[in-house]
Amino acid sequence: MADSSKHPGDVRWGWKCPRCDAKTRIKRDPSTRTYRWECVRDACPAVGFGFVSRRRARIALREFRRRNEDVYR
């Protein structure tokens, strides 16, 4: 994440997978005590992990989606 001091906007819901446009889940990983996002489709391997908070995971997902908007289309 480039600058954590910027206001991220609303990060509560509405996030989609950058690869297949399916809904994503933000979950806590009990073994590492960090948060991760993952695509709900079994065939899609998209995942992001190691975030210190649910908010950071959602912001990173949004930034990843913006950077790769045209890559998977």
N, C-alpha and C positions, 0 to 999 in steps of 0.2 A: 504494500500500500504506500502510495507516494507521500501523502500529507494527512496525518490523522487529525490535524487541527481544523480542517475544512468541515463545514456542516454537510453531512451526508444526505440530508433530506429524509424522507420516510423510508425506513428500512424494516418495517414490521411484516410485510407480506407481499405477494405478487412476484416472486422471483422464479425465473425459468432457467432451464439448463441451456448453457451456451452451445451445446452440440445438437440437441434434438428438440428443443423448445418444450420439453415436458416440465411439469412442476418439480421443484427441488425440495429437499428436506434439510433443515438445519438440526443437527443432533449433537448431543454431548457424548464424547467418547470416554467411558468410565475408566479405561485403563490408563489414559494419558491426561485426563481431566482437561481436555481441550475440546473445541467445537469443530464440527465438520459439516460441509454441505455435500449432498449426493443426489444424483438423478434417481428418480423412482423407477425408471424403466430398467428391466434386467439386462437388456441388450446394450445399454449405453454405459460405458465405463467412466463417465465424467464424475470426478470427485475432487474436493478441495479439503485439506485438513490441517490441523495444527494451529487453529485460531484461538486466541485467549478469551474471546467472548462471542456470543451469538451475533451481536451487532457487527463485530469485525468480520465474521464469516460472511454475513450478508453484503457488507460493503465490498469485500474482496470478490464475491460472486458477481456483483454488478460491474466492477471494474474489469474483471476477466471477460465478461460478456461484451462489454463495450470495445475492448481491445481486439477481440476475435470475432466481431460481428459478421464480417464477410468471409472469414476463413472456412467455416463449415457449411456455408450455403451453396 
